[in-house]
């Protein structure tokens, strides 16, 4: 069965190029009306912004789209974008939080201003945009939200403490919003892409970049925002390969409130770390339930 978005409205942030552009093109090609959001201004000598260029591509292919230049960090600008979208098309079904920047540097050499900036764009940008569309999605009892996370957040990457912190924070945001949105038909997921974009130029060799096309990532995004989408999923995608990441918890070991508890934690750390029968908790309360349960069993 083909995945279609006829009659649906999607907002894609950071859609003037790279992954966002490809997401917008693909959603429009499958029937969605798309708000192409990008903060980028028109290049010197050009009359159209990057977002307007993408809208022109969509319209040339027979699709429907509109450009909006609000920065995702501008609450008033995002609110205006959402209001304009609702006035124009009456609903918002899909939000793809894709906008981002890089300010890579080792933590020892990083200016705190660059840490804050990356957190503001990636984390607070997603918070601001999601908060703005949330009431409309709740009212219509339907919504699909994707946070763009990264392996740099899930697993770490040298020189990207700011980026990694922001990207892992988006996983935490997704975990809670998926729970809160469930009763209103809102499904929230994360996409961890590996792709050659403006942010990765110069970081990878040409032969690798040739495989890491945005087009090879977008199929995963399309599933995550479809009617049959999962919720609370972390989908990794790159070069046409798709994986699933999980935040898991081991069964653990009950040590108790004994004088040498710290020494026992040290001595039994391998046992505590044993991944046999580890679980993917349904919510944060699973940790406390496991801990109290083991304590009660121990007497």
ABEGO torsion letter per residue (X at the ends): XBBBABGBBBBBBGAABEAAAAAAAAAAAAGBBBBBBBABBBBBGBABBAAAAAAAAAAAAGBBBBBBABBAABAAAAAAAAAAAAAAAGBBABBBBABBBBBBBBAAABBAAAAAAAAAAAAAAAAAAAAAAAAAAAAAGBBBBBBBBBAAAAAEBBGAAAAAAAAAAAAAAAAAAAAAAAAAGBBBBBBBBBBBBAAABGABBAAAAAABBAAAAAAAAAAAABAABBBGBBBBBBGGBBBBBBBBBBAEBBAEBBAAAAAAAAAAAAAAABABGBBBBABAAAAAAAAAAAAAAAX
